[in-house]
Amino acid sequence: MRFITFLICICLTSCSTKQSEHFDLILSKVNLIDGTGNPMQNEVNIYIKGNKIVKIEKGQIEGTANVIDGTDKYLIPGLFDCHTHTTDYIGDFPRFAHYGVTSILVTGGSKCTNDYFEEMRDMGAQDSIPAPRVFHTSQHFTMEGKHPVKTYSSNDWIDGKSVFFLRDTLQIESIVKQVAQYPIVGIKLTIEDGPFPPFVDRMPQNFVNKVVKEAAKNGLEVFVHVSDNEELAMAQQAGVKNYLHYVMIDLDWERDAAIIAGLIENNASIVPTLMLKKSWLYPLRIDWIKRLKETNIQDLEELAYLSDPARKAKSLGILKARKFMTDEKIPTLLSMITKQTEDLKLLYAKGINIALGTDTGNDFILPGISLHEEMQIMELGGFAPLEIIKMSTHNAAKMLHQLDSLGTIEVGKYADMILLDHNPLDSISNTLSINRVIKNGVVQRRMN
């Protein structure tokens, strides 16, 4: 009798366990590129409960409800754009989500008061309206009359609210303590002389040193704007870990050996934003603008503004000032990025963490689609698609210290992923063949 009772208990327990095995979403027989840099796994099943991945395995799927057939499709992690600005997040966020950008780093901006940051975080934390997860730095730490306030003039720049003007080193301690109370990933420090003429004076070295020192006291890192070798050297000397832009830097591996060694020793992260160079070429390439119009995603008024003849004149001026044009011949994108991508390949081989971002908010750098353009630029510069996917997922999460929950498709992590119709390892442009976007375990509503 006891033996029979024991068998009944075993059976009931087994049945109960089987019945409780419920999955909210299953992707079956999909080709998985998990973001770690490991080779693609063919025909695997991804099981999701709630907002997390709970199982990844091959074989017959368990259950038939809520199944997405991934046969002949490809799954990659949700993408990160690690350098964004927005003055209209309600309009911009659905476009990020449409293109599979499920996380963004907002690096300050003219409207970025604490309230504005909070509104963006709140929109990114819900799933009713498509939007990326929002990480952000502090407001810009800069100096009065300097970049970006002078470069991008606006009445929205208000000292102490959307920007902090550093007037002496004594005030830096209190400002850092002030911003450290908020959920920021670090301090946004702008030491550069500007992206294009007229240039301004750089921030003095002792100010840079003090910001980095006070940030460390408060458990914060610094995300610094640098536009050339001198500013890179200043930031590295101060101990900065995160570098936004690699647009005009050109390292000499003998002359700059100490800087390179310092970057490696400090486990630096670099967000190249080479999309800026493409943005300078955009007004001169009608075919690129035509492709943007054909997406039916971009704002037509915005595209009309970007197509204004005055934009062409401005771009020509930037290209000449930056010495990309020695005559009237328009340079190619490849010729403009080669010095930087050659450096970046060597730095990457040395262990520097390269994460991708675009500087969205500038002309011709648009939410969502421009992250894919940045990926294509990296491929043009010689990086392999598997490396580029890792840069825009794993490496981005690593820089933001989110790798325990985001950045790869692994058990225990949030289910942020993109289902593609075509293999991105054949060409990184296939990341645009989006079948579905999933964020937080929820299939997102796309714009078309």
Secondary structure, DSSP 8 states (H G I E B T S, - for coil): -HHHHHHHHHHHHHHHHHHH---SEEEEEEEE--SSS---EEEEEEEEETTEEEEEE-SS-S-STTEEE-TT-EEEE-EEEEEE--S-HHHHHHHHHHTTEEEEEE---TT--HHHHHHHHHHHT-SSS---EEEE--SEEE-TT-TTTTTT--TT--BTTTEEE--SGGGHHHHHHHHTTS--SEEEEE----SSSS------HHHHHHHHHHHHHTT-EEEEE--SHHHHHHHHHHT--EEE--SS----TTTTHHHHHHHHHTT-EEE--THHHHHHHGGG-HHHHHHHHHTS-S-HHHHHHHTSHHHHHHHHHHHHHTTS-SSS----HHHHHHHHHHHHHHHHHTT-EE-----BTSTT--TTHHHHHHHHHHHHTT--HHHHHHHTTHHHHHHTT-TTTSSS--TTSB--EEEESS-TTT-GGGGG-EEEEEETTEE-----
